[in-house]
Amino acid sequence: MSGLQAGASSIKINPKMGLKKGGFRLFAEPITSIDDDMELGVLVLQSKGSRIAIISSDLGNATPKEATEIRELVAGILKIERAHVLFNLSHNHSSPTLPDNNGNAVVEEDYRKSLEYYTMLLANLTTCTKAALANLKEARMGYAWGEADLNIYRREWNNGQDILGEVPDHPVDQSVGVIRFDDLTGKAIATLFRFSCHPVVNGAASPTLSADFPGPAKRIIEEKVGGVALFLQGCGGNVNPQVGIGYETDCTESVYRVGTALGAEVVRVALGIETHRYQKERVLLNNVPNILFKPWTAVTDHAEMTLSGREEVVPFRYSPLPERSVIESEEVKWRKEIDDRTARGALSWEIRAARTIHAWTVRVLATLDKPNPTCDFMAHALRIGDITLVGLGVEAFYQTGEEIRKRSPWKETFVLGYTNGTIMYLPRAEDYPEGGWKWPNTYALPDLLPQVYCQPALWHPDSEQEAVEAALRALNHLMD
């Protein structure tokens, strides 16, 4: 049997100009120029007759249906099962929308453009996966953690209301997880790096395409460490950059500063990971007294690693849905509001918000016809030797990631959000408003606003703990 093999590749996934970004009120305007190329990267690992693949992307959102198609495409190329393919989205807000657009209504022209882009995306993914497979070579792996003081808790209590703001003194996950794959000479093949933060430095006033802060982070890693850098988004559902959501039309300087600072920390950590050599105990230098040093010794073994994957699906229940009569009135109201706002030439975000809320009312009415409506949530775990990655198909809050990492049975676990599609935010029970979520009360935007994802209501407050237990089950099954 052969030891670990690794191959990586990345490819540009820029859309044509004019395609709209994803968004509810902010963002969602057409892209007019390129600040920074968007990329998609694929890492393929092989050992003991098994393969797994990790897809990293500068995309914003994908539905589970789209994510499943992406994963099954890669699984087919690599001749592996879907559970061995993990697809992570950076949740980049400067990314174009995909056709399903989280279930929200889109005009026909936008849908055609998105479908064209999605077709190109799948073609590029095919090319990238085949290149990563062709690049397979004997490899070793190491990992370590760093820290970056670049993010901030964003759920602020202001004038008696929970808002999208900043809470500088609130704890937040500032950990930077790094996994390095090298060839047998110590030359980098790929560097995975995980950080939890919304990529919104390139803000809503900017009409440009950007990979946001992961873009410059990847560039400096590839320059200083080598190989292919792949960003993995952690649990950033309630975390923003310390610089805030970019207000200016030109946000390139802020994107560069944040991304380069994150990349520099990854470089520091990655350069401290030695896979092809180690230091022995101190000895005399040339037998000269009082001069001790640690000589480097080459690593000679090339270990095999167990590679496996596991999916755990939980049907999330909803909070109580609004009464039918209420939603029927809301459907009529917002259908008329679309026409009225369009006729008077309202701002594009006002028309977009009306379309989104109307689409939501239609979704609620359809859901009310079901006796016990649910939505499938997936926790997906990958094993790489004695460490694991676990991805959650939601916008998970950082505390959820910390709890899973703490309770994981593995030596080390890298917890990711935005994995294999994103179905909505996942607040913890204590994050819900007193008395529970109810329409039409105003709650935190967008954390407690199901309209953003066109879900009929927030999840039942027990759902976050159900997600934690599902992740732990997936991690435990990898020990079988």
TAFENQUI-V421476 format. One record per backbone hydrogen bond with DSSP energy under -0.5 kcal/mol. NH is the residue of the N-H (numbers start at 1). CO is the residue of the C=O. Records with the same first field share a line. If there is no record, write none. Layout:
BEGIN
NH->CO  CO
END
This chain:
BEGIN
4->303
5->46
6->137
7->44
9->42
11->40
13->38
18->31
19->16
21->29
22->95
28->22
31->19
32->207
33->207
35->33  209
36->209
40->11
41->56
42->9
43->54
44->7
45->52
46->5
47->50
48->2
50->47
52->45
53->84
54->43
55->86
56->41  54
57->88
58->39
67->63
68->64
69->65
70->66
71->67
72->68
73->69
74->70
75->71
76->72
77->73
78->74
79->75
80->75
84->81
85->82
86->53
88->55  86
89->418
90->57
91->59
92->59
93->199
95->92
97->20
101->98
103->100
104->101
111->107
112->108
113->109
114->110
115->111
116->112
117->113
118->114
119->115
120->116
121->117
122->118
123->119
124->120
125->121
126->122
127->123
128->124
129->125
130->126
131->127
132->128
133->129
134->130
135->131
136->133
137->6
139->4
140->182
142->180
144->178
146->176
148->174
150->148
152->240
153->167
154->238
156->154  163
158->156  161
161->158
163->156  161
165->154  163
167->153
170->167
174->172
176->146
177->175  194
178->144
179->192
180->142
181->190
182->140
183->187
184->138
186->183
188->225
189->181
190->181
191->228
192->179
193->230
194->177
195->232
197->195
198->239
200->198
203->201
205->246
206->203
209->33
210->94
214->211
215->212
216->212
217->213
218->214
219->215
220->216
221->217
222->218
223->219
224->220
225->221
226->221
228->189
230->191
232->193
234->195
236->234
237->396
239->236
240->152
242->150
244->241
246->200
251->249
255->251
256->252
257->253
258->254
259->255
260->256
261->257
262->258
263->259
264->260
265->261
266->262
267->263
268->264
269->265
270->266
271->267
272->268  269
273->270
274->272
275->273
278->297
280->295
283->293
285->288  291
286->284
288->285
291->288
292->290
293->283
295->293
297->278
299->276
308->383
310->381
312->379
314->377
316->314  375
318->373
319->458
327->323
328->324
329->325
330->326
331->327
332->328
333->329
334->330
335->331
336->332
337->333
338->334
339->335
340->336
341->337
342->338
343->339
344->340
345->342
346->341
350->347
351->347
352->348
353->349
354->350
355->351
356->352
357->353
358->354
359->355
360->356
361->357
362->358
363->359
364->360
365->361
366->362
367->363
368->364
369->365  366
370->367
373->370
375->316
377->314
379->312
380->391
381->310
382->389
383->308
384->387
385->306
387->384
388->412
389->382
390->414
391->380
392->416
393->378
394->392
395->424
396->394
397->426
400->397
401->397
402->398
403->399
404->400
405->401
406->402
407->403
408->404
411->386
412->386
414->388
415->413
416->390
417->233  234
418->394
419->392
420->87
422->62
423->393
426->395
431->428
432->429
436->433
441->438
443->441
446->444
448->444
449->446
450->448
452->449
453->450
454->451
455->450
460->317
463->460
466->462
467->463
468->464
469->465
470->466
471->467
472->468
473->469
474->470
475->471
476->472
477->473
478->474
479->476
480->477
END
